[in-house]
Amino acid sequence: MNFHDALAEDIRTSAARLLAEDVGGGDITAELIPERQWAKARVISREPAILCGVPWVDELFRRLDPRVSLKWLASDGDRLEADAPFLELEGPARSLLTGERAALNLLQTLSGTATRASHYASLVEGSGVRLLDTRKTLPGMRVAQKYAVSCGGGHNHRIGLYDAFLIKENHIAACGSIAAAVREARDIASDVTCEVEVENFEELAQALDAGADVIMLDNFDNDQLIEAVARNKAHAKPAVLEASGNVSEATLPGIAATGVDCISIGALTKDVTSIDLSMRIYTVETR
């Protein structure tokens, strides 16, 4: 499954799961409201943020009640100002209130991911380095968070275990050597990206000689990264170099300056702080 197909499937299944989780057999509090009450509402962000989650919310309300109309005042990837509305909704008051929390939960998490990615990307702006996410995502939100990273200016590593080889220490030990592991990967799927994680210069040389497409430099310090970049450039078949480990806001600019092609950062998805969002009804009428 490619990312586009995975994204479309995630939007459908996530919306259904969120409604099942929150609504269950029915919203008993919403039944307090007369069935013919019609309402208009706005959603605001209480803090600056990068918006993400539009297609999920569209799908959620489509499933909940097709009579609800949504007018987006911003698109995924747009910067939101504090206290400015970015979504207007109109429809049965019961449905607006029933869908409110599921929609906001999704928006606050994905916008938090996109906002964090945007912040990290700003720290290396102009360096040419690509910031990559990892598989350290919130359970059940892999594809959605990877989409959010791209909305924030980051880039996606592999989606899961199925769309790229990432040969690590235990794979190497089980296969016998880096060369043997890369050779086996080529035999299994020669057109799939083959990445090797290395921990020292000897393993870097082996990975280069084996013809790895991407080499992950695990916990190399900045001086070692600079040396690895030089050795890679001197090789007959250079690989894409990815720095990993010990990456923080403080260390990121220095790592980017070493000349590596990519930096993978688990914090883009696993250490997310949700954005503070709020929905307020401002008009109610009986129809």
C-alpha positions in Angstrom: 0.0 0.0 0.0 1.4 3.4 -1.0 1.1 6.5 1.3 -1.8 8.0 -0.7 -3.9 4.8 -0.4 -2.9 4.4 3.3 -4.0 8.0 4.0 -7.4 7.6 2.4 -8.0 4.4 4.3 -6.9 6.0 7.6 -9.2 8.9 7.1 -12.2 6.6 6.7 -11.3 4.2 9.5 -10.2 6.8 12.0 -13.4 8.8 11.7 -15.4 5.7 12.3 -13.3 4.6 15.2 -13.4 8.0 16.9 -17.2 8.2 16.6 -17.6 4.6 18.0 -15.3 5.4 20.8 -17.0 8.6 21.9 -20.6 8.2 20.9 -21.1 4.5 21.4 -24.8 3.8 21.5 -25.8 7.5 21.5 -25.1 10.9 23.0 -27.6 11.0 25.9 -26.6 14.6 26.8 -27.4 15.9 23.3 -30.9 14.5 23.7 -31.5 17.4 26.1 -31.6 19.7 23.1 -34.8 19.8 21.0 -34.3 17.8 17.8 -35.3 20.8 15.6 -32.7 23.2 17.1 -30.3 24.4 14.4 -27.0 26.0 15.4 -23.9 27.8 14.0 -20.5 27.4 15.7 -16.9 28.5 15.3 -13.7 26.7 16.2 -10.6 28.8 17.3 -7.1 28.0 18.3 -6.1 29.7 21.6 -2.5 29.7 20.5 -0.5 30.0 17.2 -0.3 26.7 15.4 -0.1 24.9 12.1 -3.4 23.5 11.1 -3.7 19.8 10.4 -6.7 17.3 10.2 -9.2 18.9 7.8 -10.0 15.7 5.8 -10.6 13.6 9.0 -13.0 16.2 10.4 -14.8 16.4 7.1 -15.2 12.6 7.1 -16.2 12.5 10.8 -19.1 14.9 10.4 -20.1 13.3 7.0 -20.5 10.0 8.9 -22.2 11.6 11.9 -24.7 13.8 10.1 -24.5 14.9 6.4 -26.7 17.9 7.3 -23.7 19.5 9.0 -21.9 21.9 6.7 -18.3 22.9 7.4 -16.6 26.1 6.1 -12.9 26.0 6.5 -11.2 29.4 6.8 -7.7 27.7 6.6 -6.2 24.7 5.0 -3.9 22.0 6.3 -0.4 23.4 6.6 -1.6 27.0 7.2 -0.5 29.0 10.2 -3.3 29.8 12.6 -3.2 33.0 14.7 -4.3 32.8 18.4 -8.1 33.4 19.0 -8.9 33.6 15.2 -11.6 31.3 13.9 -10.5 28.7 11.3 -13.7 26.6 11.0 -17.3 27.5 10.9 -20.0 24.8 11.3 -23.7 24.8 10.7 -26.3 22.1 11.3 -28.4 20.4 13.9 -27.3 21.5 17.4 -27.3 17.9 18.6 -24.9 16.8 15.9 -22.5 19.7 16.4 -22.2 18.9 20.1 -22.0 15.2 19.5 -19.1 15.5 17.1 -17.3 18.3 18.9 -14.9 16.4 21.1 -13.9 13.7 18.6 -13.2 16.4 16.0 -11.2 18.6 18.4 -9.2 15.7 19.8 -8.1 14.8 16.3 -7.4 18.4 15.3 -5.4 19.2 18.4 -3.2 16.2 18.1 -2.4 16.5 14.4 -2.0 20.3 14.6 0.3 19.7 17.6 2.4 17.3 15.4 2.5 19.7 12.5 3.4 22.7 14.8 6.2 20.8 16.3 7.5 19.7 12.9 7.3 23.3 11.7 9.3 24.5 14.7 12.1 22.0 14.2 12.2 22.8 10.5 12.6 26.5 11.3 15.8 25.6 13.3 17.5 24.3 10.2 16.0 26.5 7.5 18.5 27.2 4.7 20.7 24.2 5.6 19.3 21.9 2.9 18.9 19.1 5.4 15.7 17.1 5.5 14.0 16.4 8.8 12.5 12.9 9.0 9.9 11.4 11.2 10.2 7.9 12.6 8.0 5.0 13.6 7.8 6.4 17.1 4.2 7.5 16.6 1.2 7.6 18.9 -0.6 4.2 18.8 -3.1 4.0 16.0 -2.0 7.3 14.5 0.9 6.4 12.3 -0.3 7.6 8.9 -2.1 10.6 10.3 0.9 11.8 12.2 3.2 11.3 9.2 0.8 13.4 7.2 1.0 16.0 9.9 4.8 16.1 9.8 4.6 16.8 6.1 2.1 19.6 6.7 4.6 21.2 9.1 7.5 21.1 6.6 9.1 17.8 7.7 9.6 14.6 5.6 8.5 11.0 6.0 10.7 8.1 6.7 9.2 4.7 5.9 5.6 4.2 6.9 6.1 0.9 8.5 8.0 -2.4 8.3 6.7 -3.1 4.8 7.8 -0.3 2.5 11.6 -0.1 3.1 14.4 -2.1 4.5 16.1 -0.8 7.6 18.9 -3.2 8.6 19.9 -2.7 12.2 22.4 -4.4 14.6 20.2 -7.5 15.3 19.5 -8.0 11.6 23.2 -7.8 10.8 24.0 -10.3 13.6 21.3 -12.7 12.4 22.4 -12.4 8.7 26.1 -12.7 9.5 27.3 -9.4 8.1 26.2 -6.1 6.6 27.1 -7.3 3.1 25.0 -10.5 3.6 22.0 -8.5 4.9 22.1 -6.0 2.0 22.6 -8.8 -0.5 19.5 -10.7 0.9 17.5 -7.4 0.8 18.3 -7.0 -2.9 17.3 -10.6 -3.6 14.0 -10.0 -1.9 13.1 -6.7 -3.5 15.7 -4.9 -5.5 13.5 -1.9 -6.2 12.9 -1.1 -2.5 15.1 1.3 -0.6 17.7 -0.4 1.5 19.0 1.4 4.6 21.7 0.3 7.0 22.2 1.6 10.5 25.9 1.8 11.5 27.6 2.7 14.8 31.2 3.3 13.7 33.4 4.0 10.7 34.2 0.3 10.1 30.5 -0.4 9.7 30.1 2.7 7.5 32.8 1.4 5.1 31.0 -2.0 5.0 27.6 -0.4 4.3 29.1 1.7 1.5 30.9 -1.2 -0.1 27.7 -3.3 0.2 25.8 -0.6 -1.8 23.3 0.6 0.8 21.0 3.3 -0.5 20.8 5.1 2.8 23.1 4.8 5.8 21.9 5.8 9.3 24.7 7.2 11.4 23.6 6.2 14.9 24.8 8.4 17.8 27.8 9.9 15.9 29.0 13.1 17.4 29.4 16.2 15.1 33.0 15.6 14.4 32.3 12.0 13.4 29.4 13.1 11.2 31.7 15.5 9.4 34.2 12.7 8.8 31.5 10.4 7.7 30.3 12.9 5.1 33.8 13.2 3.8 34.3 9.5 3.5 30.9 9.1 1.9 31.8 11.7 -0.8 35.1 10.0 -1.5 33.4 6.6 -2.1 32.7 5.4 -5.6 29.0 5.0 -4.8 28.0 7.5 -2.1 24.8 6.8 -0.1 22.3 9.2 1.4 23.5 9.9 5.0 21.0 10.1 7.8 22.0 11.3 11.3 20.1 9.7 14.2 20.2 9.9 18.0 20.9 12.7 20.5 18.8 15.1 18.5 17.1 18.0 20.3 16.4 21.6 19.7 19.8 22.4 21.1 21.8 19.9 19.0 19.8 20.1 15.8 21.5 23.1 14.1 25.0 21.7 14.8 24.0 18.4 13.3 22.5 20.0 10.2 25.8 22.0 9.7 27.8 18.8 9.4 26.6 18.1 5.8 24.4 15.1 6.4 21.4 14.7 4.1 18.8 13.9 6.6 18.2 13.9 10.4 15.6 11.6 11.9 13.8 12.8 15.0 11.4 10.7 17.1 10.3 13.7 19.0 8.4 15.0 16.0 5.6 12.5 16.7 6.1 10.9 20.1 6.5 14.0 22.3 3.6 16.0 20.9 1.8 18.7 22.9 -1.8 19.1 21.8 -2.9 22.5 20.6 -5.6 24.3 22.7 -8.7 24.5 20.5 -12.2 25.6 21.4 -15.7 25.4 19.7 -18.4 27.9 20.6 -22.0 28.0 19.4 -23.0 31.6 18.5 -26.4 31.2 16.9 -29.3 28.9 17.8 -32.7 28.8 16.0 -35.6 26.3 15.7 -36.4 24.9 12.3 
